[in-house]
């Protein structure tokens, strides 16, 4: 990615939308009921750690992009399910795996209510993306890559949290068996899955606050099967751009 900058008008708008505070809703993704408050938008100001709100709106927009590709018959994109930040939080509540707490999250009825029209279960997707909050201090992006039979982990600080990798593998197998009890596991037998953990191409941050932005961007690139082409030098631009996309609930490049 070439170094890019916003126009003066975009910078002025970015400054405006990130300077307000309070818990009134600033933007809402209606289908998935993902909302960001003015307080959540204010955390997209320079040098501040993101909370769940803008990340979840961004995941919902990525799901819209995926739905558009399916509807238009775009063949060279993986079919991807983008889960919210609360999924892993529930699955691993109190550091203990509990499938029952998320059992309904991937049901056909839940997908319909959330506007995830193309899919009825995880059997319909190639990839599942998990934005993960590590101890309210760091964000990472994990992926269940069913197509390639592997778990992927992208941490912009280069760390690895084994318990989440194990939980994702356990959940994929568990959820498939729950939704398809009479079908052989096939690709969903995660016992022999490979692991791709912080490959050399993983973009790295050089600060203490852009992990949420890097997690959202990683989800976007992974969901498009695109190689990463950004790094620490693009952090400020990506943060500004993401803020403008979130406030409008619209990605700039739908493709």
C-alpha positions as protocol buffer text, in pm:
chain_id: "A"
residue {
  index: 1
  type: UNK
  ca { x: 0 y: 0 z: 0 }
}
residue {
  index: 2
  type: UNK
  ca { x: 140 y: 335 z: -100 }
}
residue {
  index: 3
  type: UNK
  ca { x: 142 y: 595 z: 175 }
}
residue {
  index: 4
  type: UNK
  ca { x: -193 y: 769 z: 155 }
}
residue {
  index: 5
  type: UNK
  ca { x: -357 y: 1067 z: 319 }
}
residue {
  index: 6
  type: UNK
  ca { x: -709 y: 1194 z: 357 }
}
residue {
  index: 7
  type: UNK
  ca { x: -819 y: 1511 z: 187 }
}
residue {
  index: 8
  type: UNK
  ca { x: -843 y: 1824 z: 405 }
}
residue {
  index: 9
  type: UNK
  ca { x: -1223 y: 1790 z: 405 }
}
residue {
  index: 10
  type: UNK
  ca { x: -1199 y: 1426 z: 518 }
}
residue {
  index: 11
  type: UNK
  ca { x: -953 y: 1516 z: 792 }
}
residue {
  index: 12
  type: UNK
  ca { x: -1188 y: 1790 z: 914 }
}
residue {
  index: 13
  type: UNK
  ca { x: -1475 y: 1544 z: 924 }
}
residue {
  index: 14
  type: UNK
  ca { x: -1262 y: 1281 z: 1099 }
}
residue {
  index: 15
  type: UNK
  ca { x: -1168 y: 1532 z: 1366 }
}
residue {
  index: 16
  type: UNK
  ca { x: -1533 y: 1627 z: 1412 }
}
residue {
  index: 17
  type: UNK
  ca { x: -1673 y: 1275 z: 1445 }
}
residue {
  index: 18
  type: UNK
  ca { x: -1403 y: 1166 z: 1690 }
}
residue {
  index: 19
  type: UNK
  ca { x: -1428 y: 1474 z: 1913 }
}
residue {
  index: 20
  type: UNK
  ca { x: -1778 y: 1410 z: 2046 }
}
residue {
  index: 21
  type: UNK
  ca { x: -1842 y: 1215 z: 2366 }
}
residue {
  index: 22
  type: UNK
  ca { x: -2138 y: 1051 z: 2533 }
}
residue {
  index: 23
  type: UNK
  ca { x: -2338 y: 733 z: 2494 }
}
residue {
  index: 24
  type: UNK
  ca { x: -2581 y: 841 z: 2224 }
}
residue {
  index: 25
  type: UNK
  ca { x: -2560 y: 620 z: 1916 }
}
residue {
  index: 26
  type: UNK
  ca { x: -2339 y: 770 z: 1647 }
}
residue {
  index: 27
  type: UNK
  ca { x: -2382 y: 492 z: 1389 }
}
residue {
  index: 28
  type: UNK
  ca { x: -2586 y: 172 z: 1367 }
}
residue {
  index: 29
  type: UNK
  ca { x: -2565 y: -136 z: 1149 }
}
residue {
  index: 30
  type: UNK
  ca { x: -2932 y: -226 z: 1143 }
}
residue {
  index: 31
  type: UNK
  ca { x: -2910 y: -589 z: 1029 }
}
residue {
  index: 32
  type: UNK
  ca { x: -2671 y: -701 z: 1300 }
}
residue {
  index: 33
  type: UNK
  ca { x: -2775 y: -437 z: 1553 }
}
residue {
  index: 34
  type: UNK
  ca { x: -2412 y: -332 z: 1592 }
}
residue {
  index: 35
  type: UNK
  ca { x: -2391 y: 22 z: 1725 }
}
residue {
  index: 36
  type: UNK
  ca { x: -2110 y: 263 z: 1795 }
}
residue {
  index: 37
  type: UNK
  ca { x: -2166 y: 548 z: 2038 }
}
residue {
  index: 38
  type: UNK
  ca { x: -1999 y: 888 z: 2030 }
}
residue {
  index: 39
  type: UNK
  ca { x: -1774 y: 758 z: 2306 }
}
residue {
  index: 40
  type: UNK
  ca { x: -1678 y: 463 z: 2086 }
}
residue {
  index: 41
  type: UNK
  ca { x: -1604 y: 697 z: 1797 }
}
residue {
  index: 42
  type: UNK
  ca { x: -1396 y: 919 z: 2023 }
}
residue {
  index: 43
  type: UNK
  ca { x: -1169 y: 620 z: 2082 }
}
residue {
  index: 44
  type: UNK
  ca { x: -1080 y: 636 z: 1714 }
}
residue {
  index: 45
  type: UNK
  ca { x: -897 y: 961 z: 1784 }
}
residue {
  index: 46
  type: UNK
  ca { x: -517 y: 936 z: 1741 }
}
residue {
  index: 47
  type: UNK
  ca { x: -332 y: 738 z: 2006 }
}
residue {
  index: 48
  type: UNK
  ca { x: -631 y: 568 z: 2175 }
}
residue {
  index: 49
  type: UNK
  ca { x: -706 y: 198 z: 2209 }
}
residue {
  index: 50
  type: UNK
  ca { x: -1029 y: 93 z: 2031 }
}
residue {
  index: 51
  type: UNK
  ca { x: -1317 y: -68 z: 2219 }
}
residue {
  index: 52
  type: UNK
  ca { x: -1558 y: -330 z: 2080 }
}
residue {
  index: 53
  type: UNK
  ca { x: -1801 y: -88 z: 1917 }
}
residue {
  index: 54
  type: UNK
  ca { x: -1621 y: 27 z: 1600 }
}
residue {
  index: 55
  type: UNK
  ca { x: -1472 y: -318 z: 1549 }
}
residue {
  index: 56
  type: UNK
  ca { x: -1813 y: -484 z: 1560 }
}
residue {
  index: 57
  type: UNK
  ca { x: -1963 y: -234 z: 1317 }
}
residue {
  index: 58
  type: UNK
  ca { x: -1667 y: -300 z: 1089 }
}
residue {
  index: 59
  type: UNK
  ca { x: -1719 y: -678 z: 1110 }
}
residue {
  index: 60
  type: UNK
  ca { x: -2085 y: -625 z: 1017 }
}
residue {
  index: 61
  type: UNK
  ca { x: -1982 y: -420 z: 714 }
}
residue {
  index: 62
  type: UNK
  ca { x: -1739 y: -692 z: 608 }
}
residue {
  index: 63
  type: UNK
  ca { x: -2026 y: -940 z: 630 }
}
residue {
  index: 64
  type: UNK
  ca { x: -2228 y: -711 z: 403 }
}
residue {
  index: 65
  type: UNK
  ca { x: -1940 y: -712 z: 155 }
}
residue {
  index: 66
  type: UNK
  ca { x: -1929 y: -1091 z: 164 }
}
residue {
  index: 67
  type: UNK
  ca { x: -2305 y: -1111 z: 108 }
}
residue {
  index: 68
  type: UNK
  ca { x: -2271 y: -878 z: -191 }
}
residue {
  index: 69
  type: UNK
  ca { x: -2005 y: -1099 z: -346 }
}
residue {
  index: 70
  type: UNK
  ca { x: -2221 y: -1409 z: -299 }
}
residue {
  index: 71
  type: UNK
  ca { x: -2527 y: -1234 z: -444 }
}
residue {
  index: 72
  type: UNK
  ca { x: -2332 y: -1113 z: -747 }
}
residue {
  index: 73
  type: UNK
  ca { x: -2168 y: -1450 z: -802 }
}
residue {
  index: 74
  type: UNK
  ca { x: -1811 y: -1327 z: -748 }
}
residue {
  index: 75
  type: UNK
  ca { x: -1619 y: -1654 z: -768 }
}
residue {
  index: 76
  type: UNK
  ca { x: -1267 y: -1559 z: -660 }
}
residue {
  index: 77
  type: UNK
  ca { x: -1352 y: -1462 z: -302 }
}
residue {
  index: 78
  type: UNK
  ca { x: -1381 y: -1698 z: -3 }
}
residue {
  index: 79
  type: UNK
  ca { x: -1719 y: -1731 z: 160 }
}
residue {
  index: 80
  type: UNK
  ca { x: -1651 y: -1585 z: 503 }
}
residue {
  index: 81
  type: UNK
  ca { x: -1836 y: -1554 z: 831 }
}
residue {
  index: 82
  type: UNK
  ca { x: -1728 y: -1255 z: 1044 }
}
residue {
  index: 83
  type: UNK
  ca { x: -1811 y: -1303 z: 1411 }
}
residue {
  index: 84
  type: UNK
  ca { x: -1836 y: -1023 z: 1665 }
}
residue {
  index: 85
  type: UNK
  ca { x: -1587 y: -954 z: 1940 }
}
residue {
  index: 86
  type: UNK
  ca { x: -1835 y: -1096 z: 2190 }
}
residue {
  index: 87
  type: UNK
  ca { x: -1828 y: -1447 z: 2043 }
}
residue {
  index: 88
  type: UNK
  ca { x: -1492 y: -1557 z: 2182 }
}
residue {
  index: 89
  type: UNK
  ca { x: -1566 y: -1362 z: 2499 }
}
residue {
  index: 90
  type: UNK
  ca { x: -1874 y: -1579 z: 2555 }
}
residue {
  index: 91
  type: UNK
  ca { x: -1714 y: -1903 z: 2438 }
}
residue {
  index: 92
  type: UNK
  ca { x: -1425 y: -1854 z: 2681 }
}
residue {
  index: 93
  type: UNK
  ca { x: -1605 y: -1676 z: 2963 }
}
residue {
  index: 94
  type: UNK
  ca { x: -1407 y: -1704 z: 3287 }
}
residue {
  index: 95
  type: UNK
  ca { x: -1131 y: -1875 z: 3086 }
}
residue {
  index: 96
  type: UNK
  ca { x: -1337 y: -2192 z: 3047 }
}
residue {
  index: 97
  type: UNK
  ca { x: -1467 y: -2330 z: 2716 }
}
residue {
  index: 98
  type: UNK
  ca { x: -1847 y: -2343 z: 2715 }
}
residue {
  index: 99
  type: UNK
  ca { x: -2009 y: -2430 z: 2381 }
}
residue {
  index: 100
  type: UNK
  ca { x: -2364 y: -2390 z: 2509 }
}
residue {
  index: 101
  type: UNK
  ca { x: -2313 y: -2016 z: 2554 }
}
residue {
  index: 102
  type: UNK
  ca { x: -2262 y: -1969 z: 2180 }
}
residue {
  index: 103
  type: UNK
  ca { x: -2456 y: -2263 z: 2039 }
}
residue {
  index: 104
  type: UNK
  ca { x: -2726 y: -2045 z: 1883 }
}
residue {
  index: 105
  type: UNK
  ca { x: -2486 y: -1787 z: 1736 }
}
residue {
  index: 106
  type: UNK
  ca { x: -2437 y: -1995 z: 1422 }
}
residue {
  index: 107
  type: UNK
  ca { x: -2789 y: -2131 z: 1376 }
}
residue {
  index: 108
  type: UNK
  ca { x: -2984 y: -2070 z: 1056 }
}
residue {
  index: 109
  type: UNK
  ca { x: -3241 y: -1870 z: 1253 }
}
residue {
  index: 110
  type: UNK
  ca { x: -2972 y: -1645 z: 1402 }
}
residue {
  index: 111
  type: UNK
  ca { x: -2820 y: -1588 z: 1060 }
}
residue {
  index: 112
  type: UNK
  ca { x: -3159 y: -1488 z: 919 }
}
residue {
  index: 113
  type: UNK
  ca { x: -3225 y: -1245 z: 1202 }
}
residue {
  index: 114
  type: UNK
  ca { x: -2882 y: -1090 z: 1154 }
}
residue {
  index: 115
  type: UNK
  ca { x: -2923 y: -1048 z: 782 }
}
residue {
  index: 116
  type: UNK
  ca { x: -2657 y: -1307 z: 699 }
}
residue {
  index: 117
  type: UNK
  ca { x: -2859 y: -1437 z: 407 }
}
residue {
  index: 118
  type: UNK
  ca { x: -2628 y: -1671 z: 215 }
}
residue {
  index: 119
  type: UNK
  ca { x: -2548 y: -1911 z: 499 }
}
residue {
  index: 120
  type: UNK
  ca { x: -2737 y: -2157 z: 718 }
}
residue {
  index: 121
  type: UNK
  ca { x: -2444 y: -2295 z: 918 }
}
residue {
  index: 122
  type: UNK
  ca { x: -2065 y: -2297 z: 920 }
}
residue {
  index: 123
  type: UNK
  ca { x: -2085 y: -2579 z: 664 }
}
residue {
  index: 124
  type: UNK
  ca { x: -2154 y: -2309 z: 403 }
}
residue {
  index: 125
  type: UNK
  ca { x: -1838 y: -2105 z: 454 }
}
residue {
  index: 126
  type: UNK
  ca { x: -1468 y: -2125 z: 370 }
}
residue {
  index: 127
  type: UNK
  ca { x: -1343 y: -1908 z: 655 }
}
residue {
  index: 128
  type: UNK
  ca { x: -1458 y: -1785 z: 995 }
}
residue {
  index: 129
  type: UNK
  ca { x: -1299 y: -1469 z: 1133 }
}
residue {
  index: 130
  type: UNK
  ca { x: -1270 y: -1400 z: 1507 }
}
residue {
  index: 131
  type: UNK
  ca { x: -1165 y: -1059 z: 1640 }
}
residue {
  index: 132
  type: UNK
  ca { x: -1033 y: -1131 z: 1990 }
}
residue {
  index: 133
  type: UNK
  ca { x: -986 y: -899 z: 2287 }
}
residue {
  index: 134
  type: UNK
  ca { x: -692 y: -1012 z: 2501 }
}
residue {
  index: 135
  type: UNK
  ca { x: -739 y: -890 z: 2855 }
}
residue {
  index: 136
  type: UNK
  ca { x: -880 y: -550 z: 2755 }
}
residue {
  index: 137
  type: UNK
  ca { x: -532 y: -451 z: 2643 }
}
residue {
  index: 138
  type: UNK
  ca { x: -477 y: -594 z: 2296 }
}
residue {
  index: 139
  type: UNK
  ca { x: -668 y: -704 z: 1983 }
}
residue {
  index: 140
  type: UNK
  ca { x: -580 y: -993 z: 1751 }
}
residue {
  index: 141
  type: UNK
  ca { x: -744 y: -1158 z: 1451 }
}
residue {
  index: 142
  type: UNK
  ca { x: -788 y: -1535 z: 1441 }
}
residue {
  index: 143
  type: UNK
  ca { x: -926 y: -1742 z: 1154 }
}
residue {
  index: 144
  type: UNK
  ca { x: -1074 y: -2088 z: 1117 }
}
residue {
  index: 145
  type: UNK
  ca { x: -974 y: -2158 z: 758 }
}
residue {
  index: 146
  type: UNK
  ca { x: -1196 y: -2453 z: 676 }
}
residue {
  index: 147
  type: UNK
  ca { x: -1103 y: -2453 z: 309 }
}
residue {
  index: 148
  type: UNK
  ca { x: -734 y: -2498 z: 385 }
}
residue {
  index: 149
  type: UNK
  ca { x: -787 y: -2695 z: 708 }
}
residue {
  index: 150
  type: UNK
  ca { x: -591 y: -2472 z: 941 }
}
residue {
  index: 151
  type: UNK
  ca { x: -618 y: -2219 z: 1222 }
}
residue {
  index: 152
  type: UNK
  ca { x: -460 y: -1883 z: 1151 }
}
residue {
  index: 153
  type: UNK
  ca { x: -347 y: -1623 z: 1404 }
}
residue {
  index: 154
  type: UNK
  ca { x: -250 y: -1265 z: 1324 }
}
residue {
  index: 155
  type: UNK
  ca { x: -113 y: -1058 z: 1611 }
}
residue {
  index: 156
  type: UNK
  ca { x: 40 y: -722 z: 1524 }
}
residue {
  index: 157
  type: UNK
  ca { x: 271 y: -761 z: 1826 }
}
residue {
  index: 158
  type: UNK
  ca { x: 376 y: -1114 z: 1735 }
}
residue {
  index: 159
  type: UNK
  ca { x: 237 y: -1295 z: 2038 }
}
residue {
  index: 160
  type: UNK
  ca { x: 49 y: -1628 z: 2048 }
}
residue {
  index: 161
  type: UNK
  ca { x: -227 y: -1728 z: 2292 }
}
residue {
  index: 162
  type: UNK
  ca { x: -254 y: -2105 z: 2278 }
}
residue {
  index: 163
  type: UNK
  ca { x: -584 y: -2133 z: 2469 }
}
residue {
  index: 164
  type: UNK
  ca { x: -774 y: -1941 z: 2200 }
}
residue {
  index: 165
  type: UNK
  ca { x: -626 y: -2144 z: 1917 }
}
residue {
  index: 166
  type: UNK
  ca { x: -726 y: -2465 z: 2092 }
}
residue {
  index: 167
  type: UNK
  ca { x: -1073 y: -2328 z: 2168 }
}
residue {
  index: 168
  type: UNK
  ca { x: -1135 y: -2235 z: 1805 }
}
residue {
  index: 169
  type: UNK
  ca { x: -1036 y: -2580 z: 1683 }
}
residue {
  index: 170
  type: UNK
  ca { x: -1258 y: -2740 z: 1945 }
}
residue {
  index: 171
  type: UNK
  ca { x: -1549 y: -2512 z: 1860 }
}
residue {
  index: 172
  type: UNK
  ca { x: -1537 y: -2575 z: 1482 }
}
residue {
  index: 173
  type: UNK
  ca { x: -1566 y: -2950 z: 1534 }
}
residue {
  index: 174
  type: UNK
  ca { x: -1826 y: -2907 z: 1808 }
}
residue {
  index: 175
  type: UNK
  ca { x: -2045 y: -2671 z: 1608 }
}
residue {
  index: 176
  type: UNK
  ca { x: -2040 y: -2880 z: 1292 }
}
residue {
  index: 177
  type: UNK
  ca { x: -2138 y: -3194 z: 1484 }
}
residue {
  index: 178
  type: UNK
  ca { x: -2414 y: -3004 z: 1663 }
}
residue {
  index: 179
  type: UNK
  ca { x: -2567 y: -2866 z: 1341 }
}
residue {
  index: 180
  type: UNK
  ca { x: -2498 y: -3174 z: 1124 }
}
residue {
  index: 181
  type: UNK
  ca { x: -2506 y: -3476 z: 1356 }
}
residue {
  index: 182
  type: UNK
  ca { x: -2544 y: -3731 z: 1076 }
}
residue {
  index: 183
  type: UNK
  ca { x: -2275 y: -3594 z: 845 }
}
residue {
  index: 184
  type: UNK
  ca { x: -1909 y: -3705 z: 851 }
}
residue {
  index: 185
  type: UNK
  ca { x: -1679 y: -3436 z: 984 }
}
residue {
  index: 186
  type: UNK
  ca { x: -1459 y: -3418 z: 676 }
}
residue {
  index: 187
  type: UNK
  ca { x: -1285 y: -3078 z: 669 }
}
residue {
  index: 188
  type: UNK
  ca { x: -1434 y: -2998 z: 1009 }
}
residue {
  index: 189
  type: UNK
  ca { x: -1227 y: -3261 z: 1188 }
}
residue {
  index: 190
  type: UNK
  ca { x: -979 y: -3017 z: 1333 }
}
residue {
  index: 191
  type: UNK
  ca { x: -761 y: -3280 z: 1502 }
}
residue {
  index: 192
  type: UNK
  ca { x: -522 y: -3277 z: 1206 }
}
residue {
  index: 193
  type: UNK
  ca { x: -552 y: -2913 z: 1108 }
}
residue {
  index: 194
  type: UNK
  ca { x: -236 y: -2715 z: 1046 }
}
residue {
  index: 195
  type: UNK
  ca { x: -159 y: -2389 z: 1224 }
}
residue {
  index: 196
  type: UNK
  ca { x: -42 y: -2065 z: 1065 }
}
residue {
  index: 197
  type: UNK
  ca { x: 67 y: -1845 z: 1353 }
}
residue {
  index: 198
  type: UNK
  ca { x: 197 y: -1493 z: 1287 }
}
residue {
  index: 199
  type: UNK
  ca { x: 344 y: -1564 z: 943 }
}
residue {
  index: 200
  type: UNK
  ca { x: 622 y: -1326 z: 832 }
}
residue {
  index: 201
  type: UNK
  ca { x: 374 y: -1121 z: 625 }
}
residue {
  index: 202
  type: UNK
  ca { x: 166 y: -1031 z: 934 }
}
residue {
  index: 203
  type: UNK
  ca { x: 155 y: -648 z: 957 }
}
residue {
  index: 204
  type: UNK
  ca { x: 322 y: -521 z: 1274 }
}
residue {
  index: 205
  type: UNK
  ca { x: 234 y: -209 z: 1471 }
}
residue {
  index: 206
  type: UNK
  ca { x: 505 y: 9 z: 1622 }
}
residue {
  index: 207
  type: UNK
  ca { x: 286 y: 171 z: 1885 }
}
residue {
  index: 208
  type: UNK
  ca { x: 65 y: 73 z: 2176 }
}
residue {
  index: 209
  type: UNK
  ca { x: -277 y: 157 z: 2039 }
}
residue {
  index: 210
  type: UNK
  ca { x: -337 y: 58 z: 1674 }
}
residue {
  index: 211
  type: UNK
  ca { x: -395 y: -314 z: 1738 }
}
residue {
  index: 212
  type: UNK
  ca { x: -773 y: -276 z: 1693 }
}
residue {
  index: 213
  type: UNK
  ca { x: -724 y: -106 z: 1358 }
}
residue {
  index: 214
  type: UNK
  ca { x: -478 y: -375 z: 1248 }
}
residue {
  index: 215
  type: UNK
  ca { x: -721 y: -647 z: 1359 }
}
residue {
  index: 216
  type: UNK
  ca { x: -1004 y: -495 z: 1153 }
}
residue {
  index: 217
  type: UNK
  ca { x: -778 y: -454 z: 850 }
}
residue {
  index: 218
  type: UNK
  ca { x: -651 y: -811 z: 880 }
}
residue {
  index: 219
  type: UNK
  ca { x: -1012 y: -934 z: 882 }
}
residue {
  index: 220
  type: UNK
  ca { x: -1081 y: -736 z: 565 }
}
residue {
  index: 221
  type: UNK
  ca { x: -781 y: -869 z: 375 }
}
residue {
  index: 222
  type: UNK
  ca { x: -835 y: -1228 z: 494 }
}
residue {
  index: 223
  type: UNK
  ca { x: -1200 y: -1215 z: 390 }
}
residue {
  index: 224
  type: UNK
  ca { x: -1094 y: -1110 z: 41 }
}
residue {
  index: 225
  type: UNK
  ca { x: -803 y: -1356 z: 5 }
}
residue {
  index: 226
  type: UNK
  ca { x: -574 y: -1056 z: -47 }
}
residue {
  index: 227
  type: UNK
  ca { x: -209 y: -1044 z: 64 }
}
residue {
  index: 228
  type: UNK
  ca { x: -133 y: -789 z: 334 }
}
residue {
  index: 229
  type: UNK
  ca { x: 18 y: -473 z: 189 }
}
residue {
  index: 230
  type: UNK
  ca { x: 19 y: -236 z: 484 }
}
residue {
  index: 231
  type: UNK
  ca { x: 233 y: -181 z: 790 }
}
residue {
  index: 232
  type: UNK
  ca { x: 306 y: 47 z: 1082 }
}
residue {
  index: 233
  type: UNK
  ca { x: 360 y: 346 z: 852 }
}
residue {
  index: 234
  type: UNK
  ca { x: -5 y: 324 z: 743 }
}
residue {
  index: 235
  type: UNK
  ca { x: -154 y: 309 z: 1094 }
}
residue {
  index: 236
  type: UNK
  ca { x: -276 y: 668 z: 1117 }
}
residue {
  index: 237
  type: UNK
  ca { x: -430 y: 667 z: 769 }
}
residue {
  index: 238
  type: UNK
  ca { x: -604 y: 333 z: 829 }
}
residue {
  index: 239
  type: UNK
  ca { x: -743 y: 457 z: 1161 }
}
residue {
  index: 240
  type: UNK
  ca { x: -882 y: 772 z: 1000 }
}
residue {
  index: 241
  type: UNK
  ca { x: -1027 y: 582 z: 708 }
}
residue {
  index: 242
  type: UNK
  ca { x: -1183 y: 319 z: 933 }
}
residue {
  index: 243
  type: UNK
  ca { x: -1348 y: 592 z: 1143 }
}
residue {
  index: 244
  type: UNK
  ca { x: -1506 y: 748 z: 833 }
}
residue {
  index: 245
  type: UNK
  ca { x: -1624 y: 408 z: 711 }
}
residue {
  index: 246
  type: UNK
  ca { x: -1775 y: 321 z: 1050 }
}
residue {
  index: 247
  type: UNK
  ca { x: -1961 y: 651 z: 1093 }
}
residue {
  index: 248
  type: UNK
  ca { x: -2119 y: 605 z: 748 }
}
residue {
  index: 249
  type: UNK
  ca { x: -2163 y: 227 z: 793 }
}
residue {
  index: 250
  type: UNK
  ca { x: -2016 y: 187 z: 446 }
}
residue {
  index: 251
  type: UNK
  ca { x: -1686 y: 48 z: 325 }
}
residue {
  index: 252
  type: UNK
  ca { x: -1501 y: 264 z: 76 }
}
residue {
  index: 253
  type: UNK
  ca { x: -1399 y: -24 z: -148 }
}
residue {
  index: 254
  type: UNK
  ca { x: -1678 y: -280 z: -174 }
}
residue {
  index: 255
  type: UNK
  ca { x: -1548 y: -434 z: -498 }
}
